[in-house]
Amino acid sequence: MQSAAWTSRSVAKCLILAIVVALFIGTSGSAAANDPSWRYLSASIEQSRHFSETDHNVSDLRLAVSSGGSVDASFLGFFNRTGGLERWGLPMSEAFEEFPGVLRQFFKNGVMEFRVGTGMQRTLVWEFFGGGLAGSLDMGVEPGTHNDYRGIDVGPWQHKVSNFGTDGTRTGFLDMFQRLGGVESLGFPKTEARRDRVGSVRLDDTSVRVRQYFQAGVLEYDSALGRSSILPLGQMLRDRLYPDSGWMSLLAFRRTGPHYAGGSVDSRLLGHAVVPALAKSIDGALVGRGEHSYAIAYHPQRHVFYADGWYVLYYDGGTGAGGASGVVAYSKNGTSFGNRAKVTHGHTGPGMSMHYIDGTVYVLYSDSDKRRVYLRVGQPNNGSINLGEPILVADMVKSFGAYFATLAAGPDGLPWILIRSFDAQPGTGVLVSHIWLTHPKTVSLDEWTSPLRITTEAEAVDTGAGASGSLAFAGDQIVILYCAGERCHGITGPSFALDRLKHVVLDEYAGTHDYGIQANGEQVVVVYAGRGVGQQSRAQVMKYRTWSSVGGWTAPMVVDQTNTHATALSVDSSGNVWSFYAQGSSVLYRVRRADGDIFDPARCAVAPRPLERAASHWLAAGHGSLGGLTGLLWVERPADRFEVKFKVLDLSDPKTDGDCSERSVPVPVPVTMPQVHHVRSGDTLSGIAGSYKVSLARLIQVNEITNPNQIAVGQILRLPES
């Protein structure tokens, strides 16, 4: 596995690279160029516009300078005057002093800059990529191309801006050029409008797109789509100056709250060129960064284990040439991760898992079409995993036929795999989600059983996109939890007689893949997001229950209220059960100790800053080498990428907990009374009321029972508060 840790040293290298590039881009006109003592002292905000999509501001600033007096840097005025969102796209940073005397702000489609003496202007982005300053031979002269169509000659190189390309393709570039601020916004044209394959300066060899290169932007016409646009050169320059997402470590690129007139800019941004303004994490170690929010999706899938250190699997969601991949990172003690290595082949999608069973690692994933399921097997070795070639487990033929797969060690010690298929009924469009079971026929894992459908038609119909299942074993008994639509189903029975599996409805379901299942000795533990009771019947609550071959399913126990997409379950080596969930911005957990029958009071795992919180926390957990230790994963979005974070929690050491005090998290009250009762043969309403010490009249009222003498086996009864 190749190391790729993001450290202050790597950020420093990025800054050095950026400064070297600045020599090419030029600093003429900057007061700081000839006076090293000159600097910006402060910046007050005259007016500002906040863009909630990226949580960045575009502002007009009044800058106090060390030479005395003040100057105006009107980023917002320049933005509005030169095409606004169509020209620049969304802001990707705040304005900051990237180089001495040069204030810059990055947008998706370009970069603005301010210098004392020259004022607001567009940064010559294309000059850096290959239009002149970066060493291109053309310097604005592209031999062999000439546009004979009507237009206007612009700039010293006499290139024409026209609504037609050199081959007669109608591009609308002249209209676009004038609408987006002309030379003030885009600079002078460096080429004619032509197909990239015939140009001496080009981004690629495409024959579908007509492009015209300007000093500060590139206009593009896509023949297949029949529309013109401006390329995201600002984003490209950011990634070139700060490779490996190094820009995410800089304060200027982190999400920022709204700015208001009369306020001031963070002084660290004004002194960035002298002392780089780095963002600081409040909790957790950075595992890796990705472009997709489902970096550790989904909850029932495993993503972390401990062997000779912590190994974490995440989905990078990459959109580059290599496509998206599953990546494993390693940390000896959970405080700093490196040794990142790709562990999937080809282009994959979200929804993958990693399991550590008796010294063997299993990495389970699907192809990007969600048609085939693959398994790679190996052993951890001092921070790396030596994996074998991908094994095709199942080909489900249809797209989304294998969208979600989970794994557990069967009675034979081999991996048994559960697969979810997702389809729509022909003619009706009703969504159908089945789960299928397969296991190897041989120890070599080179031959697998044909996937066996486990769910019934009634269980699978109209269940929505959030339906899925997972499995565990108690001896030779298989236990499957299938949560779909508004119900969680328990499917149990002998693994050697799969035609004898018993299906029961466990409870109402109120989540989206919000459940977990694990073996714990002779029983199987499950948690899931269900509904509350009484006045909290609309509330989403985390529930806990177990199954064993002797007693079957226990009644549900409420853990606490929870958010959607915030579930993790871990059973540590001492048999303690850890249930993780979220309330607001905070991730909480409660532990049911191996020698106890109730959960300890809630503790805070982590409380990300609101501006760094992803839309959903997502969660994953795995136990450490010793009892009482569990590693927790969660997702944050502090900038235009997602970060997977990790921390180790110690049951005996409260110092490992987070601080949720400022998040106004309600103090949970331990609740151990079951919320529902599943009617069994011989049950009566009076007997049920007596067992739970609740009022018979309230039991009848809550369940809207019209004939108290008629209740059916398998019926779910809500229990009123005692």
N, C-alpha and C positions, 0 to 999 in steps of 0.2 A: 504493500500500500504506500502511495506516495504522499509525502507530507505537504500540506498546503494551509498551515495555520495562519490566521489573520492576527498579526501582532503589531505593536507600535513600530517595530523595526520595518515591517513590510509597508506600513503606511508612510514611514519616512522615505522609503525608496520611491514610493509613488509621488511624493511631493518633490523629491529631487528630479524625477523624470519630468514633472510638470514645469519646474523652473527651467530646465534645459529647453523644453519646448517653447517656453516664453521667449527665449532668445531668438527663435525663428519667427514667432508671431510678432515680436517687436514691442518696445516700450516707449517709443518716441512720443513726446507730448506729455509724459508723466512727470510730475514734479519730483517724484521719488527717485527718478532715474539718475539724477545728478546730486541729490542731497540725501545721504543715508539717515539723517536725523529727522527727516520729514515724515509725518505720519498723520493718519486720520485719528482724531481724538474721540469723537462721538458722532452719532447719527440720530437725529430726531425724525419722526415720521410725520410727513405733511398730510398724506392721504394714502390709503392702502386698499387692496382687494385681495381677499383670502379665497383660495381655491380648495374646496373641501375634498375634491377628488385626490389630491396629492398632499393636502395639508401644508401648502406653501403660500407665501404672500408675494405680491408684486406691489412695490411701494414707491412713492416719491419721497426722497430723503433730503434733509438739510445736514450737510457734513461740516463739523467743526474741524479745522486743520491746524497743525502745530505751528504753521507760519503766521497764524492769525486770521481772524475772520471766518467766513463759511462759504461753502459752495453747494449748489443744488444738483443732485443726481436723480433725474426723473425717470426711473425705470417704468413706472406705470404710465406716464405720459408717452414715452417712447413706444411702449407696448400697444397702447390704444391708437397711436398715430400710424403705426406700420403694420396693420393687419390683424392685431389682436390674436385670438385663439387660432384662427385659420393659419396665420403665418407662423406663430411661435409654438403653438401647442401648449400643454399645461406646464407650469413651472416645476422643475425637479430639484431646485435648491432655493435657499435664500440668497440674497446679494451678500457677497463676502469678498474680502481682499485676498484674491487668489495669488497675486504677485504684487511686489511692492508698488503701491500707488494705483493699482488696477483693481477696481471693484468689478466682479463678474457675477452674473446670474445665469444659470443653466436652465434652458427650456427643452422640451422634447425635440423641437425642430431647429434649434439654434441657440446662440449664446449672445447675451448683451454685455456690454462693458462700459464703465465710466472711468475717465482719466481727467484730472485737472488740466485744463488747457485745451483739450479736444472735446470734452463733454461726453454725452451719450452717443454710442455707436454700436453697430453690429460687429461681433468678432468674426474675423475672416476664417471661418471654420473650414471651408473647402481648401483654403490655402494650406492648411496643415495636412489634410488627407492626401493631397496630390496635385493641387492646382497651381503650384508655384513654389511657395516657401518650403515645402517639405521635400524639394529636390526634383520635382517633375520637370522634364525637358521642355515642355510646351510653353511655359510662362505666358499662357494666354493665346498662343498661336497654335491652332490645330490644323496642320496641313491636310489638304485633300477633301475638306468639307466646306460647302458654301450653300447658303439658303437663298434660293431664287424667289421665294414667296414674299408677299408684301409684309412689311414690318418696320421696325426702327433700329438703326444702328446705335449701339450704346457702348460707351467706354473707349479706352485707348486702343483696344485690339479690333474695334469695328466689327464685333460679332453682332448678329441681328437677333432681336427678340420679336418673334412672330407668333401668330396663332396657328402656324403650320410648321411641321418638321421638314427637314431637307427632302424627305421622300413623299411629301404631300399629306402626311397624316395630320388631321386637324387636332391640335393639342390644346388650344386656348391659352397658351403660355403668356402671350402679350396681355390679354385681359387679366390674367392672374398676377403677372408682374406689376401691373399698374395698381391693381386692387390691394396688393400686399405691401405697398410702400415703395416700390421701385428700387432705385439705386440705394436710397437711404437704408432700406431694409435688407436687400439681397446682394448689394454690391454690383460690380460689373460682370457681364457674362464672360466666361472663360472659354466656352465652346458654342457651337451652333446646337440647335435642337435636333438630335439624331439618335439613332438606335445605338445602344452601348457597344454592340459588337463591332461597329466600324470606327469607334473613337480611340484616340491614343491615350486618353485619360478616362478611366471608367471604374465603376464599382464592381461590375461583373460582366459576363459575356451574354447577357440576356438579349434575345431578339424580339421579345414581346413588348418591351418598354422603350419609349422614346424619352430621353433625358437631356436637359440642358443644365450645365454646370455654371454657377455663379460664385463669386468670391465667398459669399456667406450662406449659400444654400444650393439645393439641387431641386429643380422641378421635374416631375415625372408624369408621363402619360402611360397608363396601362391599357394596351389594346384589348386585352381579354375582358377587362372590366368596363372599358369605355369611359374612364374618368381620369382627371389630373389631380395631383397632390404634391405636397412638398415632403421631401425625405427627412427622417428624424436625425439630422446631423448633430444636434445638440446631445442627444443620447449616445450617439456613436463616439463623439469627442470625449464625453465623460468616461465612457468605458475604455477608451484608448489611453487617456491620461492617468486613470486610476484602475488598472487591470485587476482581475480576480475580485471584482466588487469592492475594491479597496475604498471607494468613495463612501461606502456605508459607514465607515469608521469616522467620517468627518461630520462635525456638527452641522455644517451648512446644508447637508443633504438629508438630514433627519427631519421627520415630520414636525411641524411647528404650529402652534396655536395661532389664532387670528391676531393680526396687528391692527392697532387703531391710531387714528390721528392724535397727536400729542404724546404718543409713547416713544420709546427709544429702541434701537437695535442692540442686540446682545454685543457688548464691547469685544467679546472674544472673536466675533466674526470680522471685526475691523482690524484686528491685529493678527489675523490668521497667517499672513505671509511671513511674520516674524516668529510667532509661536503658534504652530498648527492647533486649531481648535478641534479637539477630538471628542467624540461622544463617549459617555461613560455608562456602562451597564449597571443597573442597580442590583441585579440578582441573577445568578445562573451563569453557566459557562456556555460560550457559543459553540455549538456542534457544527453547524454549517448553514449556508444560505441557499435559497432557491427562489424560483420565479412563480411558484404555485402555492396557494394557501393550503392545499392538501398534503403538506410535506410529511406529516406522520399520520395520514388517514389510512385505515379507519380504526375506530376504537377497539373492536374485538381483535384486531391484528396486532401481533407483537412486534416491537421495534427496538428493544434494548435487552441486553443480557450482560452478566458479569462472568468472566473466566479468569484471565490473568490481568484483567482491567475491564473497563466499561466499553462495550461495543454498541454503537447506535446506527440504525438504518434509517435513512430519510430519502425522500423523493425530491430531486432538484428541480423538476419541472422545466428543464432547459429547452430553449427554442433555437439553439445553434445547430450547426451542421450535424453534430453527433446525436441530437435529439435528447429527450428527457431520459433520466437514468435513476436507478437506485444507487445510493452512495452509502458506504459504511465509514464511520469515523471512530477513532479510538482515543481513550484517555486512561492513563494508569490509575488516577485517583478521582476522576470526575471533575477536575478543576480547569483543565485545558485540553482541548481536542486537536488532533492532527491525524496524520496517516490516512487521509481521505482517499478512498478508492472506489471506483465504479464496480458494482457487483452484479449488474444485470447486463443482458446483451440486447443489441438493437434498440429501437425506440420503444419506451414503455409509458404507461400511464400511471396515475395515482392508485393506491390500493395494493400494497405489498407488505410482506411480513418476514421476520427473521426469528428463528427459534433455536435454542441451545438445549439439546437433549443428550444426556450421558456423554458429554465431551464432543458431540458432533453438532455442527452448525447447519441449519437448513434455511435457505433463502428462497422464498416463494413469491412469484409475481406473474403477471399476465403481459401479453404483447399490447401494443398501443391500440389495436383493434378490439381488444377484450374478447378474443376468440380462443386463444390458446393459453394454457397454464403451464409454467415452467418451474423447475426446481433445481437449485444448485446446492451441492453438499460439500462440506469441507471441515477443517479444524482451525481453531484460533491458534496463533503462534506469535506471541510477543508483539501484539499490536497489529498484526495482519491476519487475514483469513485466506488459507490456501483452498480455493474452491475448484471443484471439478467442472466439466463442461455442462451446459444446460441440458436437463432431462425434460422431455416433453411428457407431462403428466396426463393431459387431456386436451383434445381438440373438440370444442363445443360447436364448431362449424359456423354458427351465426355470430355476427358482431354483437357485443355485449352478452354473449352466452357465457362468458367467464369473467364477469366484472369484479368479482370479489372472492378471494380464496383464503381459507384459514387452515391451520394444521395442528394436530396433536399426536402424541405418541400412542399408538394402539397397544393392545395386550401383547402383541408380538414384538413390541419394541420398535416397530417401523412407523413411518409417518402416514397417518390417515388424513385425507384432505377433503374439505368441504368446499364446494364451489357454488356461487350464486349465479343464476342466469336471469336475464332481464329482457322482456319482450312485450309487445302489444298484441292483443287479440285482433286477428284480421276482421276488418269491417266495423269493429266497435271502438278500437283504440284503447280499450281498457288495459291497464298495465298488469302484467303477470310476472311474479318473481318466485322462481323455484330454487330449491337447493338440492345439490347432487353430491353423492359420496363416492370417493374412489380410494383404493389403497393398493400398494404394490403386491404383485404375486410372488416376487422373488426378493431375496435379500439384496441383490445387486441393483434393485430399483429400475431395471430396464424394461419391465412389463407391468402394466397396471390394469386393474379391473375396469370394465366399461362403467362410466359414471351412472350410479343408481339414483333415480329421483326419490327424494325423501318426503317432500311436501305433497299434500293432497291439493286437488284443484281448488277446493274451498279455502284452504289456507293461503294459496298463492294469488288469488284473483283480487284485483283492485287494491293492491297493497302499497303502491307508490314507489318512488325511486329510493326511499330510505329503508327498504326491506333488505335483510341479510341474516345470515346464520353463522354460528360458530359451534365448536364441539370440545368435549373433554371426556376422559375415561375414569371410571371408578372400578378398578379391577377389570373384568371382562365386559362390564356394562358401559355402553356408549350413552352419553348425554348430549343432546343437541338443543341449543337455545336459538329459536327462530323468531325474531321480532320484526313485525311488518304491519303496516297500516296502523290500526288501533289496538293490536293484540300482540302479546308475547306468548309464544307456544313452547311448551316443553316436550321434547320427543326423546324417549328413553327405551332401553331394552338391551338384550344380549347382542354383542357385536358379532357373534357367530350365527345369529338368526335374525338378519335384518328385516325379514318379512314379519316379524313379531313385535315391531316397535310400537310403543304406546304413545298416542298423541293427546295432550291436554292443553287447554287454554290456561296459562298461568295468571295473567293479569292484563289490565289495560296498559297500553304502551303510549308514551308521550315524548319520544325522542326521535333522533335520526342517527341510526347506528350507535345509539347511546346505551351500550350494555357491554358486559365482559363476563367471561366464563373461564374458570381454572379448576384443575383438580387440587384437592387438599387432603391427602391421605385416602381414606375410604369414602370420602364424600366429594361432591363437586359444588363449588361456590359460584354463585351468579350475582351480578348487580345489574340494574337496568333503570331507565327513566320511566316512571309511571305517573299516575295521577294521585293527588292527595284526597282527603275525605272531608266531609262536613263543609265548613266555610272555606276550606282550601281544596275543594274538589276540582277546581280549575288549575291549581298550581301543579308545576312539574317537580316531582320529588325523586330522589335516588332511593331505590329499594334494594334490599338484600334478602337472599334466601339460599337454601342448600338442598341438595338431593343426595340420597344414599339408597343403596339397594334394600336396606332394612326398613327405613321409614318413609321412603319416597320424598315428595316435596314438602319442605317446611312452609309455614305461613310466612308471608312477606313482613319484613321489618323496615320501617322508614329510616333512612340515614339522615337526609336533610333535603331542603329545597335545592334545586340546581338549574343551570342553564342548559340549552341545547348544545350539542357538539362539545361536551366537556365531561368525559367519562374515562376513568382508568381504574384498573383492578390489579393488585399485586398480592401474592401470597408468599411471604418471605420464608427463609429456610427453617424458621422456628414455628411456622404455622400461623403466624399473625396475618390477618386479612386487612389490607389497606384499600380503602375506597376513596377515590379522588373525584371531585366535582367542582363546579364553579358557581360563584354568585357575583354578578357584576364583573368587575375587572379582576377579582381575586379568585385564586385557585385554593380550595380548602381540602382537607382530608380528615378522615376518621379511621381509627384502627380498632378492630375487634381482636383482642388478644387471644392466643391459643388456649389459655386457661380461663377465659371469661365467656359470658353469654350476652354481653351488651357491648356497644361501641364506646370507646373513650370519647370525651368531649372533642369537638372540632378544633383543629389546629390550622394555621395558615401555612400553605406551601409556598406561594409566591403571589405577589400583587404587581403585575406590570404597570408601568405608567399608562394612563389612558391613551396618550398619543402613540404609544408603542404597541398597543394591543391589536391583535389581528381581529377580523370580524368574528372568528370563533377561535377559542383557545386550542382546540384539539388537545388530546392528552394521551400519554402512553407511559407505562411504568414497568419496572422489572426489579427483582430483589437482588441484593448484594451478596457478598460472600458470607456474611454473618447474619444471624437473626437480628431483627430490629433495624435493618438497613434496606432502603428502597431508593432507586433512582427514578426521577420524574422527568419527563419530556413535555415541553409545551411549545407553541408557536407564537412568535411576535411579528409585528410589521412596523418597524421603526422608520422605514423609508420605502423606496420603490422596489423592495425585495422583501422576502420573508426570512426570518431567522428561526432556527430550531435551537432552543435553549435546554439546559440540563442542570440538575442539581441533585445531590445525595441528601436524603433526609434520614435522620437518626432518631429512632423512637425514644432513646434515652437521653437525647441532647436537644433541648428546646432551642439552642443557639442556631441549629440548622434550619429552623423555621423561617418563613418570610415575615413581613410586617404588613398586616392588613388593617391596621388601626385607622389609617387615614381613608380607607375605602368604605367606612360605615357598614361593615359586614354585620348583619344581625347575629346575635349569639344563639347558636342552635340549641334546642332542647332535646335531649335524648328521648327518642320514642321507640318503644319496643313492642307496643301492641300491634298485632297484625291489622292490616287495613281491609282485607277481604277474607271471606271464607269460601272454600270450594266444597260444595255439598257432596257428601259421601253417602253410600248406602246406609240406611238406618237413621240418618240425621233428622231432627225435628227443629222447628224454629225455636221452640222453648228451650231445647237442649243447647242449641247454638248460642242463644242469648245468655244462658247460665254459664256456659264455658268461658265466655269472654266478659262476663259481668257487665252486660249492657242491657238496656231496657228492651223488652220484647216488643212493646208498642213502637218504640223508635226504630227497631230493626225492620218492622213491617212497613213503617212510613218511609224510611230512607230508600227501601228497595221497591216501593210502590206495589206491594203484594196485595192482590185482591182476594185471594183464597189462601189463608194461612195453613191450610191442611194439604196444600199441593206445592211441593218444591221438587225439582228434578235433580238427579245425580249429575254432577258436573257443573251445575248452575253456580255462578259467582255472585255472592251476596256481599254488598258493602256493609261494613260494620260502623255503627254510629259511635261517636266519642263516648267513653265511659263516664 
